[in-house]
Amino acid sequence: MRVDPTETFSTTLAVPFAETSAFAKLAGDENPLHHDAAYAAGTRYRTPIVSGPQMAAQLMGFLATHYAEKGAVIGHDISFRFHKAIPVDQEITLEWAVDSVTEAPHLGSDVVVLRGRILTADGTVATSAKARILVGEGF
């Protein structure tokens, strides 16, 4: 087994407005909540918000980068639930915790099931995730 079945890991970051708008444009998301501060000021959010696809990408990228240090990593199944909007420029915490690790010699890897989440600055869960990944020596 290459992955610790009790492992948890996290990082903290902020997503600036310019990055939020650029990511949303690349993703084809023209929702003005991600691009137009004046528009967002007139909504219940009062400020631009980060797009859901960007938060999913942040969680997936953090997960892949973490396990790439241990060997080859492939995402197998990842799902997300968006609970709360994340205002731009707010500090957020990305977290992952291993639920289970199953050795899969026929795949040359471990099958790792994890729970992830994004917490806002006040500790509220904004996004939750569940992932099943393969971590091994090479596929």
Phi, psi and omega per residue, in radians:
M1 nan 2.277 -3.122
R2 -1.771 -0.323 -3.066
V3 -1.914 2.304 3.110
D4 -1.243 2.118 -3.092
P5 -1.245 -0.091 3.108
T6 -1.938 0.161 -3.020
E7 -1.189 2.429 2.955
T8 -2.318 2.624 3.094
F9 -2.711 2.643 -3.073
S10 -2.650 2.882 3.042
T11 -2.644 2.739 3.134
T12 -2.091 2.469 3.127
L13 -2.740 2.960 2.996
A14 -2.165 2.584 -3.140
V15 -1.942 1.846 -3.105
P16 -1.193 2.730 -3.122
F17 -0.972 -0.804 -3.098
A18 -1.070 -0.698 3.120
E19 -1.177 -0.700 3.120
T20 -1.062 -0.843 -3.134
S21 -1.119 -0.775 -3.126
A22 -1.095 -0.769 3.140
F23 -1.099 -0.821 -3.120
A24 -1.039 -0.726 3.112
K25 -1.091 -0.773 3.111
L26 -1.073 -0.581 3.140
A27 -1.440 -0.060 -3.128
G28 1.408 0.300 -3.107
D29 -1.712 1.807 -3.102
E30 -1.697 0.275 3.100
N31 -0.981 2.145 -3.087
P32 -1.095 -0.291 3.069
L33 -1.079 -0.341 -3.140
H34 -1.751 -0.170 -2.984
H35 -2.198 -0.401 -2.922
D36 -2.210 1.791 -3.098
A37 -1.093 -0.649 3.139
A38 -1.147 -0.738 3.091
Y39 -1.090 -0.855 -3.106
A40 -1.058 -0.594 -3.140
A41 -1.068 -0.453 3.133
G42 -1.563 0.109 3.135
T43 -1.890 3.069 3.116
R44 -1.120 -0.308 -3.129
Y45 -1.431 -0.482 3.105
R46 1.173 -0.107 -3.140
T47 -2.659 2.747 3.051
P48 -1.014 2.629 3.134
I49 -2.101 2.716 3.116
V50 -1.330 2.459 -3.135
S51 -1.284 2.620 3.084
G52 -1.003 -0.795 3.114
P53 -1.032 -0.571 3.116
Q54 -1.209 -0.693 3.123
M55 -1.176 -0.688 3.062
A56 -1.059 -0.768 3.137
A57 -1.118 -0.676 3.107
Q58 -1.078 -0.795 3.131
L59 -1.123 -0.777 -3.140
M60 -1.144 -0.740 3.137
G61 -1.115 -0.724 3.111
F62 -1.110 -0.735 3.112
L63 -1.095 -0.857 -3.123
A64 -1.103 -0.756 -3.134
T65 -1.096 -0.747 3.140
H66 -1.034 -0.847 -3.071
Y67 -1.430 -0.311 3.080
A68 -1.085 -0.422 3.080
E69 -1.210 -0.356 -3.102
K70 -1.696 -0.246 -3.104
G71 2.637 -2.865 3.105
A72 -1.206 2.505 3.139
V73 -2.388 2.369 3.110
I74 -2.319 2.250 3.024
G75 -1.297 2.308 -3.107
H76 -1.869 -0.776 -3.085
D77 -2.733 2.077 3.135
I78 -2.365 2.292 3.099
S79 -2.221 2.684 -3.069
F80 -2.309 2.646 2.990
R81 -2.342 2.267 -3.109
F82 -1.785 2.015 -3.052
H83 -1.702 -0.598 -3.012
K84 -2.635 2.475 3.079
A85 -1.179 2.604 3.120
I86 -1.970 2.018 3.099
P87 -1.148 2.569 3.077
V88 -1.095 2.702 3.079
D89 1.213 -0.014 3.119
Q90 -1.450 2.459 3.067
E91 -1.257 2.309 3.109
I92 -2.244 2.782 3.095
T93 -2.095 2.226 3.033
L94 -1.697 2.284 -3.121
E95 -2.324 2.520 2.987
W96 -2.345 2.518 3.064
A97 -2.394 2.326 3.125
V98 -1.284 2.273 3.032
D99 -1.615 -0.747 -3.116
S100 -2.761 2.712 3.063
V101 -2.324 2.231 3.114
T102 -2.177 2.167 3.083
E103 -1.213 2.397 3.139
A104 -2.311 1.351 -3.086
P105 -1.002 -0.590 3.137
H106 -1.141 -0.356 3.088
L107 -1.756 -0.150 -3.071
G108 1.165 0.588 -3.060
S109 -2.718 3.054 2.898
D110 -1.764 2.495 2.971
V111 -1.680 2.064 -3.042
V112 -2.012 2.211 3.079
V113 -1.894 2.262 -3.080
L114 -2.312 2.760 2.972
R115 -1.972 2.349 3.120
G116 -2.223 2.843 3.054
R117 -2.825 2.797 3.012
I118 -2.056 2.228 3.114
L119 -1.874 2.415 3.048
T120 -1.350 3.069 -3.097
A121 -1.011 -0.524 -3.138
D122 -1.591 0.125 3.076
G123 1.564 0.074 3.120
T124 -1.343 2.438 3.084
V125 -1.307 2.076 3.112
A126 -1.673 -0.657 -3.115
T127 -2.441 2.428 3.004
S128 -2.153 2.721 -3.070
A129 -2.589 2.731 2.987
K130 -2.330 2.359 -3.086
A131 -2.344 2.571 2.973
R132 -2.191 2.096 -3.098
I133 -2.249 2.841 3.027
L134 -1.924 2.282 3.091
V135 -2.210 2.145 -3.088
G136 -2.727 -2.925 -3.122
E137 -1.487 -0.232 -3.108
G138 2.647 2.629 -3.044
F139 -2.011 nan nan
